[in-house]
Amino acid sequence: MPQTLVVGVHLVLIENGQVLLGQRTNTTFASHHWHAPAGHLESEESVLAGMAREADEELGITIQEEDLDLVHTLHHLDADDGAGRLQLFFTARAYSGTITNREPDKCAALRFWPLDGLPEPIVGYTPDALTQIAAGRPLSVVGWPA
């Protein structure tokens, strides 16, 4: 039987060696944990359109689809519900607007953190993905039996 995957899109904004993370709040998944700005792909949209939409909804910035680069794919087995998830991590070559917390009901804070000093608690696969991205590795697998 073919597997159905949930697709997540994540924005990795790194400025001066620091990565933008938001502290999740009032969420069913990982409330109070830090994580890259992210969301789920909606039906009838491409992964590029989904990432651009999430950047606008969460951060108030505009990213043109052609300015997004896929830098990492993480195939994640969610221990909570046993679902397979494909987590796509993008960087932006350019964006317009000022980063603003547009979802304060879901995000308690936005902050840039040094890559070698990530906050706790943090969503479990986030440090792994950032390490893989820094090493130039395009794919990782997390949570699956060996």
Solvent accessible surface area in square Angstrom, and as a share of the most:
residue,aa,sasa,rsa
1,M,229,1.02
2,P,123,0.77
3,Q,103,0.46
4,T,123,0.72
5,L,61,0.30
6,V,54,0.31
7,V,33,0.19
8,G,3,0.03
9,V,0,0.00
10,H,3,0.02
11,L,0,0.00
12,V,2,0.01
13,L,7,0.04
14,I,74,0.38
15,E,71,0.32
16,N,156,0.80
17,G,44,0.42
18,Q,65,0.29
19,V,0,0.00
20,L,2,0.01
21,L,0,0.00
22,G,7,0.07
23,Q,44,0.19
24,R,58,0.21
25,T,18,0.10
26,N,122,0.63
27,T,32,0.19
28,T,154,0.89
29,F,77,0.32
30,A,23,0.18
31,S,35,0.22
32,H,111,0.49
33,H,58,0.26
34,W,22,0.08
35,H,8,0.04
36,A,4,0.03
37,P,9,0.05
38,A,21,0.16
39,G,17,0.17
40,H,110,0.49
41,L,50,0.25
42,E,95,0.43
43,S,100,0.64
44,E,178,0.80
45,E,39,0.17
46,S,60,0.39
47,V,51,0.29
48,L,62,0.31
49,A,29,0.23
50,G,0,0.00
51,M,1,0.00
52,A,20,0.15
53,R,49,0.18
54,E,15,0.07
55,A,1,0.00
56,D,62,0.32
57,E,67,0.30
58,E,32,0.14
59,L,1,0.01
60,G,22,0.22
61,I,0,0.00
62,T,67,0.39
63,I,6,0.03
64,Q,95,0.42
65,E,72,0.32
66,E,121,0.54
67,D,32,0.16
68,L,11,0.05
69,D,49,0.25
70,L,97,0.48
71,V,42,0.24
72,H,1,0.00
73,T,25,0.15
74,L,0,0.00
75,H,47,0.21
76,H,23,0.10
77,L,43,0.21
78,D,11,0.06
79,A,105,0.81
80,D,125,0.65
81,D,87,0.45
82,G,52,0.50
83,A,31,0.24
84,G,3,0.03
85,R,39,0.14
86,L,47,0.23
87,Q,10,0.04
88,L,16,0.08
89,F,1,0.01
90,F,3,0.01
91,T,35,0.20
92,A,20,0.16
93,R,147,0.54
94,A,51,0.40
95,Y,75,0.28
96,S,67,0.43
97,G,55,0.52
98,T,109,0.63
99,I,42,0.21
100,T,70,0.41
101,N,44,0.23
102,R,128,0.47
103,E,35,0.16
104,P,93,0.58
105,D,89,0.46
106,K,104,0.44
107,C,18,0.11
108,A,63,0.49
109,A,37,0.29
110,L,45,0.23
111,R,123,0.45
112,F,56,0.23
113,W,33,0.12
114,P,46,0.29
115,L,63,0.31
116,D,141,0.73
117,G,33,0.32
118,L,45,0.22
119,P,10,0.06
120,E,141,0.63
121,P,59,0.37
122,I,18,0.09
123,V,4,0.02
124,G,70,0.67
125,Y,14,0.05
126,T,1,0.00
127,P,44,0.28
128,D,46,0.24
129,A,0,0.00
130,L,10,0.05
131,T,82,0.48
132,Q,29,0.13
133,I,29,0.14
134,A,85,0.66
135,A,56,0.43
136,G,62,0.60
137,R,122,0.44
138,P,99,0.62
139,L,106,0.53
140,S,14,0.09
141,V,88,0.50
142,V,43,0.25
143,G,53,0.51
144,W,77,0.27
145,P,113,0.71
146,A,154,1.19
